[in-house]
Amino acid sequence: MIERIETDVRSSKIVKHNGVAYLNGQVAEGETIQEQVRICLEKVDALLEKAGSSRENMLRVTIWLADMDDFAGLNEVWNAWVPAGHAPARACGQAKLARPELKVEFIVDAAYA
């Protein structure tokens, strides 16, 4: 069974299937990469909770940066947020994001009970 949560014409915020919750991409506005990352991760926390999951159950995270020069700032916030011993598989690359003010986007897959 596939369960879709908060679905609109374009996407669902969460799609659950076979024990995995797939979150849609999370972006945020903010002046610095650290501010945008913090807001995105707050959104991820809320979606994980809504999906019946948590940071400890993340399987894979894909991170798109508008500029790889922001990699250190991303990791500064990320490293403090990820639970010790529960780091997911992670990929990070550079991409042109949907709007020029966006610096980062997170895509998360997590197990749920």
N, C-alpha and C positions, 0 to 999 in steps of 0.2 A: 504494500500500500504506500502511496505517496501522499504526504500531507503538506499543503502549502499554507503559509502563514503570512498575513498582511499582503495579499496579492492585489495588484492593480493591473491596468492594461499592459504595462511594460514588464513587470517583474514581481517576484515574491521576495519579501525580506528574508524569509527562511523557507527552505524546502527540506523536508525530512524523509529519508528512505533508508531502509535496511540498517538502522542504527546509526546513521550519519546525518548530521544537520549541516546543510550547506547555506552559509550566510551570503547575502548579496554584498557587493563592494561597499565599503564604508569610507566616506570622505568627510572632511570638515574644513570650515574656514578658520583662519587664525593668522596672525602676523608671522609666527616662526614655525619651523618644522616641529619643534617640541610641542607647541600649543596644538597644532593640527593632529599630531600623533596622540597626544593625551585625550583629545576629544573623540577621535576615532576609536580608541581603545575603550573609552567609556561606552560608546555605542555598541562595540563588540560585546562587552560585558552584559549589557542589557539584552541583546539578542541571544546570547548564549543562555542566559537565565530563562528567557521566553521559550527557548527550544528544549529546556530541560537538561542543559549541559553546563559546562563551566570551563574556565581557563585550563584546569587540570586535564580536561578531556579533548583539548585541541589536537587534531591530527596533522593538519597542514595549514600553513599560512603563506599566501602569496602577497607580496608587498610591491607596489609600483611607486616609484619616486619620479617626480617630474625632473629632478636634477640629482644625479648621484653625489654631488657635493654635499647633499643633506644626509648622507649615510650615517655619519657619526652622530648627528643630532637625533636621527631616528633611533639608533641603537641606545643612546643615552636613556630615552624614555622606555623603550621596549625591554631592555635588560632589567629594569626595575619592576616592570609589570608582569613578566612571565614568571610563573611559580617555579621555584627551584626544583629541579628534577623532573619537570613536566614540559620542557621545551618541545614544541611541535617541529615537524619537518618544515623548513622555511626556504622560500626563494625570494629574492629581491632583485628587481631590475628597473631600468629607466624606461618611462613611457610618457607620451604626451597625454595628459589627463583631460577630462571633459571641459574644464574651465581653466583659464590662465592662473587664477588665484589659488588653485589646488596644488598642494605640494606632495601629497601622499594618498594612496588608496590601499585598503586592506581587504583581502578576500580570505575567509576562514572556513575550514571544514572541521567539524568536531563530532566525536561520538556522543551519544545520549543514551540514557537508560530507558 
